[in-house]
């Protein structure tokens, strides 16, 4: 079923069609109740792609079914001080609901993993919500594991205006 799906790395500085697809897919994702349950604010929608394009380590892949984007994976590069090598953090991965369960997420993650290997990364990282069992099953199937499963690692944030 996914053989007709085309996975392509995005040139963030070049394609209006890709930019519109990224914003649309992230908007779909944001409206999931456990994420935020509402659309992204207009100013955020306008800033997403230019912000990613300006960030030197961002990389994005889109999954296309013909002319329709049905999935996106956004990753941001980092650095592991414990390995003294780069890392790649999967920041967002979302698939249009009617396309979920068809292997598209797996293919997007494969593209990110190949990029990470080619870039000499020590590891891929991601955050996943406890109340997202579908994503957790996929990540485990793909070989991801909790860093310190015996003592839960928490992801904290401090918003800066």
Buried (B, 14 or more C-beta within 10 A) or exposed (E): EBEEBEBBBBEBEEBEEBBEBBBBBBBBBBEEEEBEEEEBEEEBBEBBBEEBBEEEBBBBBBBBBEEEBBBBBBBBBBEEEEEEEBBBBBBBBBBBEEBBEBBBBEBBBBBBBEBBEEBEBBBBBBEBEEEBEEBBEBBEEBEBEEEEEEEEEEEEEEEEE
